[in-house]
Amino acid sequence: MPRWLTALLLLGAIFIPTSARGQTPIALSSLQVQLWPEYDQPSMLVIYDFQVSSGTELPVGVSIKFPKDANLIAVALHGADGSLLNADYLESTGDETWQSVVVQIQSPTTYRIEYYQSLTRSGDRRQFSYRWTGESAVQDFGISVRMPADATAISSDPELQTTQAAGDTAFLENDFGPLKAGEHFALDLNYTRSSEALTASQGDLQPTQPLDSSTPGRVMLSNYVPYILGALGFVLIAGAFLYFWQSSRGGASREKRRHGSAHSAAQGTGDVYCNQCGTRAQPGDRFCRVCGTRLRLPQ
């Protein structure tokens, strides 16, 4: 048997089981879906928090589908301190109805994806349809909805229970237990609301870390003090130069005007002076008595 054919068979024996294992659906130990209508945008914010089943060999990619018209805004994981960190993922264009994201699971922690999807409106009536396509088996599937405080005539199919209320905000939720791979889930939500105000207030928006001079994007006046002082010094120097230049021009003009006035005064007396040596002529002289130059007599 040729050596190249032997090598090809060995490579096939190595990669075929690996590919088959990569195509095996990944089971999730939990998937909690949160729906926040009209929270910080006039649409539905959908949040997935999920974990892969214990014993899953990592790293592994988990595919999550969401509607084609939805806008993906975050793929993250929960850090040890509870903060959210960016997670690696791959996007797929999907088909005419769905798009998908493959989240790269590196550690046995909770991962999250967030996206916005439009609400269907008819006057004051809002309607939203949520769908889970069952690409992975889920051992514990739950849904919760954070309703706007002024929402009325709330209904859902299947029915959700009001479990708690924080202030004026109603929370609806239910735990639907396990779902098999390929098992679909649908939720239709309806409510009425006359206001367009968003649920999120300024008090809900907090910085993820303390703000200081090193915070990216923050403008600190102290950072610009050297530039301000430099510009002020330049303006002072330019102003002083302009002042002395104007002063020197003014002095020359005054001197010129003074000489002009003296000359005019001399001409006003009627005396005649030799234009060659400057000797004053006597009345009736036509030539200078000193140098003999013909005098320029006034007409």
Secondary structure, DSSP 4 states (H G I P E B T S, - for coil): --HHHHHHHHHHHHHHHHHHHHTSPPPEEEEEEEEEETSSSSSEEEEEEEEEPTT--SSEEEEEEEETT-EEEEEEEE-TTS-EEE--EEEE---SSEEEEEEEE-SSS-EEEEEEEPPEEETTEEEEEEEE--SS-EEEEEEEEEE-TT-EEEEEES--EEEEEETTEEEEEEEEEEE-TT--EEEEEEEE------S--GGG---SS---TTSTT---GGGGHHHHHHHHHHHHHHHHHHHHHHHHHHHHHHHHHHHHHHHHHHHHT---B-TTT-PBPPTT-SB-TTT-PBP----
